[in-house]
Amino acid sequence: MSSSPSLTRDDARVTITADSYRLSWRPGPDGVPRSPYVELADAEGRRWTRLSVLSSVHTAEAADETTAIGEPEVADDDGDLVVRIATTSSHWGEKVLELRCTPTTVEATVGVRGAGSVTDVTVAGGDGILPTGASGTFRSSIDAASLYVPTPTEPVAFARPATSSAALGVVGDADPGRLHGIFSPPPLALALGREPAADPVEPPTGAWLALTLRAPVTELGFTQLRYEALDGGFLLRLDYEGHTRIDGDWRSPTVVLQPVPEALDALTAHRDDLIAHGHASDAHPRLERWWREPLFCGWGAQVARGGAPAPDLCRQEIYDDFLATMRSAGLDPGTIVVDDRWQAAYGTAEPDTGAWPDLGGWIAQRHREGRRVLLWWKAWDPAGLPVEECITDAAGRPIAADPGSPAYRARLRRIVARLLSAEGLDADGFKVDFTQRAPSGRSMRSAADSDGVWGIAALHRLVSELHAAAKEVKADALVITHTVHPSFGEASDMIRTNDVLERDTTGAPVAVTRQLTARHAIVSRTLPHHLVDTDQWPMPDREEWLAYARLQPALGVPALYYLERVRDDEPITDDDLAEIRATWDAYRRTLA
């Protein structure tokens, strides 16, 4: 068990010493008040960072610039040493940075008093005007060599130089600089490593400093946590976008800095910390036997068939073709995922009767065969919804369903009942996609009846409502998401590893098996009790498709996406499907 930190003082230094770290600063008016840094080092004294004590809580009404910094004050709080640094703000009546030193962590929280609509919050750096006359944005020093980022990105770079930036959140797509929403949200955890990153997938060995974020999920009212690196310095930024209103006292989420032996230990530390503070659950999801059955998802087969946009190939007769191909190959998937786009409109989720003349009857036939059917669900999409239940842009155009709207939540529950109940389509659950399409922007407006929930908190509300509604209709309904944050554990039954990416920062291809093994490790550390949907989209070629198919049972529930071809010049053979069948047979023997 770690011992409480101790405090020593002399004319040159104030030092807080714990088993795994040291936090120190120069006392007096020429110390922190003039040079706004405290030094965080490991137990041997090797520096991790000169941690900036500046922070900013900017608002739509005014920027927050620090104009004076107080001398650090230290108090004992039941064995923890709490360092409070009061600062004078250009906007807030009161602003204090609190550094709580526990036996194993240094925890940074910013508290303000006043009023304003928060646009962004920065910790480990901020905007200020120093007694020296230096002004602008100040950052903490980068004394590490590598950064571990636990979310898939393109280029692939789980491990990257510490001088590179990163974003963790619920906003992204395939456009340049935005392809980091594959996990949405990912764990809000980063790690700084001593050794240089030599491989984009495998973090280097050696000591690491975890930087994780602690707060109740209901208070994650920002869209992204950003690690912003520039010229040897970094700060952490939370994008609130003006949708969090302060009127009185407010405290930011807590940034927890903790030395850990390995990069992935940052994820375990993040999860354990959230559980210890009541912000995540350690409960095991109720696991149904049928959830573990191999999946067939039609998306890859739709894309590979070609001849029309892939969503237009989500048709009853085409899925019948897919089933016939699997039947002739002796493949027996336990679950069929009807993918994009069985709906006439994404938001209202009425079946497109032109493509699916009898979706309910088709599902009933799958049930008679002993199979289950999941429906692909596009999160956030407002198509077909009344504008009064949507988040809108400055022109009044609906951008997203508003989970803060009671009217929309009531509609969502009616939709789920229609899709899953015996009186409706009698489907068995949902594959939830596009959670990274969260609305983002200062000019957006919530629905009139909304409580204004925003960012990660809004996505949690959305997914939780869908999950709860599904369980009300069918206790064994399966909801698959790619929400990999520990606080989303009770809003999901299975975690999808999601779309495969392509190349590293040098342009070299990264093997599918390596990418998905790294993703599985993240999920296993963050949500260890959840099943994993191993996914299979997209595959670069037949060889990698087969290699990954062989690996899938070791990572989770096998998922088959391709039946006829992987590429136009690479048809799938009977022997290939026979190998898939043998892999599934071996996997099923492990389920007994």
GUVEX-660271 format. One line per 8 residues: number of its first residue (from 1); their letters; for each residue x, y, z of C-alpha. Coordinates in steps of 0.05 Angstrom, whole numbers, plus 5000, padded with zeros to 4 digits. Layout:
BEGIN
NUM> a> X,Y,Z ~ ...
END
This chain:
BEGIN
1> mssspslt> 5000,5000,5000 ~ 5027,5069,4981 ~ 5043,5117,5038 ~ 5016,5187,5042 ~ 5057,5241,5008 ~ 5104,5283,5050 ~ 5122,5357,5047 ~ 5192,5388,5055
9> rddarvti> 5213,5461,5049 ~ 5277,5499,5044 ~ 5298,5566,5015 ~ 5305,5537,4945 ~ 5248,5488,4938 ~ 5181,5463,4964 ~ 5175,5389,4949 ~ 5118,5340,4956
17> tadsyrls> 5145,5269,4954 ~ 5104,5206,4942 ~ 5126,5135,4927 ~ 5122,5145,4851 ~ 5129,5220,4840 ~ 5155,5287,4864 ~ 5120,5353,4855 ~ 5162,5415,4870
25> wrpgpdgv> 5167,5490,4859 ~ 5209,5551,4878 ~ 5177,5590,4936 ~ 5170,5665,4941 ~ 5150,5720,4893 ~ 5201,5699,4841 ~ 5174,5627,4840 ~ 5105,5607,4815
33> prspyvel> 5076,5678,4817 ~ 5128,5700,4766 ~ 5144,5635,4730 ~ 5079,5595,4730 ~ 5106,5524,4734 ~ 5112,5467,4782 ~ 5157,5409,4766 ~ 5130,5338,4763
41> adaegrrw> 5183,5284,4765 ~ 5187,5209,4779 ~ 5210,5180,4845 ~ 5283,5184,4822 ~ 5276,5258,4804 ~ 5274,5250,4729 ~ 5226,5304,4704 ~ 5161,5287,4669
49> trlsvlss> 5140,5359,4656 ~ 5144,5430,4679 ~ 5070,5434,4693 ~ 5039,5501,4677 ~ 4993,5526,4733 ~ 4957,5571,4684 ~ 4888,5549,4662 ~ 4831,5582,4625
57> vhtaeaad> 4756,5576,4627 ~ 4736,5616,4566 ~ 4665,5638,4554 ~ 4623,5664,4496 ~ 4620,5730,4534 ~ 4694,5740,4548 ~ 4762,5706,4545 ~ 4793,5683,4610
65> ettaigep> 4864,5711,4616 ~ 4904,5704,4680 ~ 4933,5771,4703 ~ 4963,5750,4770 ~ 4983,5686,4804 ~ 4983,5673,4878 ~ 5034,5636,4920 ~ 5017,5562,4925
73> evadddgd> 4983,5544,4992 ~ 4987,5472,5018 ~ 4938,5439,5065 ~ 4931,5368,5091 ~ 4865,5335,5074 ~ 4861,5268,5108 ~ 4931,5248,5084 ~ 4927,5281,5016
81> lvvriatt> 4966,5345,5006 ~ 4924,5397,4970 ~ 4960,5454,4934 ~ 4915,5513,4919 ~ 4938,5567,4872 ~ 4892,5627,4866 ~ 4895,5668,4803 ~ 4866,5734,4781
89> sshwgekv> 4823,5727,4719 ~ 4801,5777,4667 ~ 4731,5747,4671 ~ 4719,5706,4733 ~ 4709,5736,4802 ~ 4749,5678,4831 ~ 4793,5625,4799 ~ 4833,5571,4834
97> lelrctpt> 4876,5514,4808 ~ 4876,5456,4857 ~ 4930,5403,4854 ~ 4911,5345,4900 ~ 4971,5301,4915 ~ 4949,5231,4935 ~ 4995,5171,4949 ~ 4994,5153,4874
105> tveatvgv> 4967,5213,4835 ~ 4969,5288,4823 ~ 4899,5312,4807 ~ 4887,5380,4775 ~ 4820,5415,4778 ~ 4801,5487,4760 ~ 4747,5522,4800 ~ 4715,5588,4780
113> rgagsvtd> 4661,5634,4807 ~ 4619,5679,4763 ~ 4574,5673,4702 ~ 4584,5655,4630 ~ 4573,5604,4575 ~ 4636,5561,4572 ~ 4667,5554,4503 ~ 4731,5516,4522
121> vtvaggdg> 4771,5498,4583 ~ 4847,5489,4584 ~ 4887,5454,4638 ~ 4963,5446,4641 ~ 4966,5512,4605 ~ 4924,5573,4590 ~ 4923,5646,4570 ~ 4955,5698,4613
129> ilptgasg> 4996,5761,4622 ~ 5056,5750,4667 ~ 5093,5801,4711 ~ 5151,5795,4663 ~ 5108,5823,4607 ~ 5104,5757,4571 ~ 5032,5743,4547 ~ 4991,5697,4505
137> tfrssida> 4983,5622,4513 ~ 5028,5584,4560 ~ 5038,5508,4560 ~ 5069,5453,4601 ~ 5136,5426,4578 ~ 5141,5361,4539 ~ 5197,5322,4572 ~ 5172,5254,4548
145> aslyvptp> 5188,5223,4481 ~ 5123,5187,4461 ~ 5048,5194,4468 ~ 4999,5136,4472 ~ 4930,5151,4442 ~ 4877,5097,4455 ~ 4833,5108,4395 ~ 4840,5087,4322
153> tepvafar> 4862,5143,4275 ~ 4882,5152,4203 ~ 4941,5152,4196 ~ 4946,5094,4246 ~ 4985,5120,4306 ~ 4966,5091,4373 ~ 5038,5108,4392 ~ 5066,5173,4365
161> patssaal> 5117,5227,4384 ~ 5097,5267,4446 ~ 5103,5329,4403 ~ 5042,5306,4362 ~ 4972,5328,4378 ~ 4912,5283,4391 ~ 4837,5286,4401 ~ 4790,5241,4441
169> gvvgdadp> 4716,5252,4434 ~ 4651,5243,4395 ~ 4663,5285,4332 ~ 4694,5256,4269 ~ 4688,5227,4200 ~ 4733,5208,4142 ~ 4754,5279,4124 ~ 4826,5302,4135
177> grlhgifs> 4842,5315,4208 ~ 4776,5285,4231 ~ 4786,5210,4226 ~ 4792,5197,4301 ~ 4719,5179,4318 ~ 4724,5104,4307 ~ 4716,5096,4382 ~ 4665,5149,4403
185> ppplalal> 4677,5162,4458 ~ 4743,5127,4471 ~ 4771,5125,4541 ~ 4790,5196,4560 ~ 4861,5175,4575 ~ 4930,5189,4546 ~ 5000,5169,4567 ~ 5068,5201,4559
193> grepaadp> 5127,5153,4552 ~ 5201,5159,4564 ~ 5222,5120,4502 ~ 5211,5143,4430 ~ 5153,5112,4391 ~ 5185,5066,4340 ~ 5121,5030,4319 ~ 5052,5061,4306
201> vepptgaw> 5014,5003,4338 ~ 5058,4978,4395 ~ 5076,5029,4449 ~ 5148,5026,4472 ~ 5167,4996,4538 ~ 5191,5037,4597 ~ 5158,5084,4646 ~ 5095,5123,4629
209> laltlrap> 5055,5181,4657 ~ 4980,5172,4650 ~ 4937,5233,4638 ~ 4864,5214,4649 ~ 4799,5253,4659 ~ 4752,5242,4717 ~ 4680,5268,4720 ~ 4610,5239,4722
217> vtelgftq> 4588,5224,4651 ~ 4531,5273,4660 ~ 4583,5328,4668 ~ 4622,5311,4604 ~ 4588,5368,4567 ~ 4645,5376,4517 ~ 4653,5344,4449 ~ 4728,5331,4451
225> lryealdg> 4788,5326,4498 ~ 4847,5352,4458 ~ 4922,5344,4473 ~ 4951,5405,4438 ~ 5026,5402,4426 ~ 5067,5460,4400 ~ 5142,5473,4400 ~ 5159,5430,4460
233> gfllrldy> 5097,5447,4501 ~ 5027,5419,4510 ~ 4961,5434,4543 ~ 4895,5398,4548 ~ 4833,5430,4519 ~ 4759,5412,4530 ~ 4712,5436,4475 ~ 4647,5459,4509
241> eghtridg> 4627,5503,4450 ~ 4584,5551,4492 ~ 4532,5499,4513 ~ 4550,5496,4587 ~ 4523,5555,4627 ~ 4557,5575,4693 ~ 4521,5618,4743 ~ 4558,5614,4810
249> dwrsptvv> 4611,5563,4829 ~ 4636,5512,4778 ~ 4692,5460,4778 ~ 4723,5429,4716 ~ 4732,5355,4706 ~ 4795,5331,4741 ~ 4858,5314,4703 ~ 4892,5256,4739
257> lqpvpeal> 4967,5248,4728 ~ 4994,5181,4750 ~ 5058,5143,4736 ~ 5044,5074,4707 ~ 5089,5016,4685 ~ 5061,5009,4614 ~ 5020,5051,4566 ~ 4958,5007,4570
265> daltahrd> 4960,5012,4646 ~ 4935,5083,4636 ~ 4869,5053,4613 ~ 4864,5007,4673 ~ 4880,5066,4719 ~ 4826,5108,4684 ~ 4774,5054,4692 ~ 4792,5039,4764
273> dliahgha> 4791,5113,4781 ~ 4722,5123,4751 ~ 4694,5062,4787 ~ 4725,5084,4854 ~ 4691,5152,4848 ~ 4624,5124,4827 ~ 4628,5148,4755 ~ 4629,5078,4723
281> sdahprle> 4605,5009,4741 ~ 4644,4945,4751 ~ 4581,4904,4741 ~ 4582,4847,4690 ~ 4530,4856,4635 ~ 4478,4801,4632 ~ 4506,4757,4577 ~ 4459,4716,4535
289> rwwreplf> 4483,4653,4501 ~ 4459,4675,4432 ~ 4500,4740,4436 ~ 4563,4698,4428 ~ 4540,4666,4362 ~ 4578,4685,4299 ~ 4550,4746,4264 ~ 4537,4759,4191
297> cgwgaqva> 4534,4834,4175 ~ 4511,4852,4105 ~ 4549,4916,4096 ~ 4613,4888,4068 ~ 4576,4842,4021 ~ 4532,4901,3998 ~ 4594,4942,3982 ~ 4630,4885,3947
305> rggapapd> 4569,4868,3904 ~ 4572,4938,3873 ~ 4529,4963,3815 ~ 4495,5015,3859 ~ 4511,5055,3922 ~ 4517,5005,3979 ~ 4457,5030,4019 ~ 4413,5018,3958
313> lcrqeiyd> 4434,4945,3960 ~ 4405,4934,4029 ~ 4345,4897,3999 ~ 4305,4837,4019 ~ 4320,4797,3957 ~ 4395,4812,3962 ~ 4398,4789,4034 ~ 4361,4726,4012
321> dflatmrs> 4418,4716,3962 ~ 4469,4724,4018 ~ 4433,4673,4060 ~ 4431,4624,4002 ~ 4506,4632,3992 ~ 4519,4618,4065 ~ 4471,4559,4064 ~ 4506,4527,4005
329> agldpgti> 4574,4536,4040 ~ 4548,4505,4105 ~ 4556,4572,4142 ~ 4506,4580,4199 ~ 4509,4650,4229 ~ 4470,4656,4294 ~ 4456,4730,4283 ~ 4442,4770,4220
337> vvddrwqa> 4454,4845,4219 ~ 4411,4882,4169 ~ 4456,4941,4155 ~ 4450,5009,4121 ~ 4397,5024,4095 ~ 4333,4987,4112 ~ 4299,5051,4135 ~ 4258,5098,4092
345> aygtaepd> 4285,5154,4136 ~ 4340,5145,4188 ~ 4307,5187,4242 ~ 4238,5155,4242 ~ 4263,5084,4225 ~ 4202,5063,4185 ~ 4223,5005,4139 ~ 4233,5022,4066
353> tgawpdlg> 4178,4978,4037 ~ 4206,4986,3967 ~ 4270,4950,3990 ~ 4239,4908,4046 ~ 4167,4892,4027 ~ 4159,4848,4089 ~ 4215,4860,4139 ~ 4174,4833,4196
361> gwiaqrhr> 4159,4769,4158 ~ 4233,4763,4138 ~ 4254,4769,4211 ~ 4201,4717,4231 ~ 4231,4668,4180 ~ 4300,4679,4210 ~ 4271,4663,4279 ~ 4242,4598,4252
369> egrrvllw> 4312,4581,4229 ~ 4338,4592,4299 ~ 4373,4658,4283 ~ 4368,4728,4312 ~ 4365,4794,4273 ~ 4396,4861,4292 ~ 4378,4925,4257 ~ 4432,4976,4240
377> wkawdpag> 4418,5042,4276 ~ 4446,5109,4254 ~ 4455,5151,4316 ~ 4438,5225,4315 ~ 4407,5227,4245 ~ 4347,5275,4243 ~ 4318,5251,4176 ~ 4242,5251,4182
385> lpveecit> 4240,5280,4252 ~ 4201,5343,4269 ~ 4249,5402,4274 ~ 4221,5415,4344 ~ 4257,5352,4368 ~ 4323,5368,4336 ~ 4387,5408,4347 ~ 4389,5460,4293
393> daagrpia> 4441,5504,4260 ~ 4439,5580,4256 ~ 4393,5576,4196 ~ 4344,5531,4233 ~ 4363,5469,4194 ~ 4357,5404,4235 ~ 4427,5375,4246 ~ 4415,5320,4298
401> adpgspay> 4362,5288,4341 ~ 4363,5323,4409 ~ 4370,5273,4467 ~ 4355,5331,4514 ~ 4285,5336,4485 ~ 4232,5297,4524 ~ 4190,5295,4461 ~ 4246,5262,4422
409> rarlrriv> 4261,5212,4477 ~ 4188,5192,4480 ~ 4189,5183,4404 ~ 4252,5141,4408 ~ 4219,5094,4458 ~ 4159,5086,4412 ~ 4204,5072,4353 ~ 4243,5019,4392
417> arllsaeg> 4179,4986,4415 ~ 4155,4983,4343 ~ 4220,4952,4319 ~ 4230,4901,4374 ~ 4162,4882,4400 ~ 4124,4820,4376 ~ 4069,4866,4353 ~ 4119,4903,4309
425> ldadgfkv> 4179,4877,4271 ~ 4203,4832,4328 ~ 4277,4846,4315 ~ 4326,4827,4370 ~ 4368,4890,4379 ~ 4412,4942,4346 ~ 4480,4953,4318 ~ 4491,5027,4335
433> dftqraps> 4534,5066,4287 ~ 4555,5138,4274 ~ 4561,5158,4347 ~ 4618,5202,4323 ~ 4568,5245,4286 ~ 4553,5286,4349 ~ 4532,5357,4335 ~ 4588,5406,4344
441> grsmrsaa> 4588,5482,4338 ~ 4576,5545,4379 ~ 4520,5569,4334 ~ 4478,5506,4342 ~ 4414,5510,4383 ~ 4379,5456,4424 ~ 4305,5440,4417 ~ 4257,5487,4453
449> dsdgvwgi> 4239,5434,4505 ~ 4311,5409,4514 ~ 4353,5414,4576 ~ 4412,5431,4531 ~ 4453,5368,4545 ~ 4515,5370,4500 ~ 4577,5332,4478 ~ 4595,5265,4508
457> aalhrlvs> 4540,5273,4560 ~ 4489,5280,4504 ~ 4513,5218,4469 ~ 4509,5180,4534 ~ 4437,5203,4542 ~ 4421,5182,4471 ~ 4452,5113,4475 ~ 4426,5100,4545
465> elhaaake> 4355,5116,4523 ~ 4360,5068,4464 ~ 4390,5014,4508 ~ 4338,5022,4563 ~ 4281,5023,4513 ~ 4307,4959,4480 ~ 4311,4923,4548 ~ 4240,4944,4565
473> vkadalvi> 4215,4909,4503 ~ 4261,4849,4504 ~ 4304,4833,4565 ~ 4353,4795,4521 ~ 4357,4849,4467 ~ 4429,4860,4443 ~ 4455,4930,4434 ~ 4524,4936,4400
481> thtvhpsf> 4560,5003,4403 ~ 4630,5031,4392 ~ 4627,5072,4456 ~ 4691,5050,4491 ~ 4690,5097,4551 ~ 4682,5061,4619 ~ 4621,5103,4637 ~ 4583,5076,4577
489> geasdmir> 4588,5004,4601 ~ 4516,5001,4624 ~ 4491,5030,4559 ~ 4520,4975,4515 ~ 4521,4899,4514 ~ 4577,4888,4463 ~ 4632,4933,4438 ~ 4647,4937,4364
497> tndvlerd> 4719,4947,4343 ~ 4693,4985,4282 ~ 4721,5004,4214 ~ 4792,4983,4196 ~ 4840,5037,4173 ~ 4899,5034,4126 ~ 4967,5066,4134 ~ 5015,5094,4186
505> ttgapvav> 5046,5163,4185 ~ 5100,5141,4135 ~ 5047,5116,4086 ~ 5063,5043,4100 ~ 5003,4995,4104 ~ 4987,4970,4174 ~ 4963,4898,4177 ~ 4891,4888,4196
513> trqltarh> 4908,4836,4249 ~ 4956,4885,4283 ~ 4905,4942,4283 ~ 4848,4900,4311 ~ 4892,4866,4363 ~ 4911,4935,4389 ~ 4837,4956,4390 ~ 4818,4893,4427
521> aivsrtlp> 4871,4909,4480 ~ 4839,4977,4491 ~ 4769,4949,4498 ~ 4794,4894,4544 ~ 4826,4944,4591 ~ 4769,4993,4589 ~ 4707,4948,4589 ~ 4735,4879,4608
529> hhlvdtdq> 4668,4847,4622 ~ 4638,4863,4554 ~ 4635,4819,4493 ~ 4672,4844,4431 ~ 4643,4847,4361 ~ 4706,4837,4320 ~ 4678,4871,4258 ~ 4708,4859,4189
537> wpmpdree> 4702,4922,4149 ~ 4737,4942,4105 ~ 4788,4889,4085 ~ 4843,4911,4037 ~ 4848,4843,4002 ~ 4829,4770,4007 ~ 4894,4749,4041 ~ 4885,4798,4099
545> wlayarlq> 4811,4781,4103 ~ 4827,4707,4114 ~ 4883,4723,4163 ~ 4837,4765,4204 ~ 4780,4714,4201 ~ 4828,4663,4231 ~ 4844,4711,4288 ~ 4774,4734,4304
553> palgvpal> 4755,4679,4353 ~ 4814,4698,4397 ~ 4790,4770,4400 ~ 4715,4761,4409 ~ 4652,4744,4370 ~ 4669,4727,4297 ~ 4636,4773,4247 ~ 4631,4757,4173
561> yylervrd> 4622,4815,4124 ~ 4644,4786,4057 ~ 4613,4729,4017 ~ 4624,4738,3942 ~ 4688,4779,3935 ~ 4734,4823,3975 ~ 4756,4864,3915 ~ 4731,4861,3843
569> depitddd> 4792,4820,3823 ~ 4790,4775,3885 ~ 4729,4730,3886 ~ 4718,4688,3948 ~ 4723,4614,3934 ~ 4686,4554,3963 ~ 4751,4536,3998 ~ 4753,4604,4031
577> laeiratw> 4682,4597,4058 ~ 4699,4526,4081 ~ 4755,4555,4122 ~ 4707,4606,4153 ~ 4660,4548,4169 ~ 4716,4509,4202 ~ 4737,4570,4243 ~ 4665,4580,4266
585> dayrrtla> 4658,4507,4284 ~ 4721,4509,4327 ~ 4697,4574,4359 ~ 4629,4544,4376 ~ 4661,4486,4411 ~ 4691,4536,4460 ~ 4621,4561,4478 ~ 4596,4496,4506
END
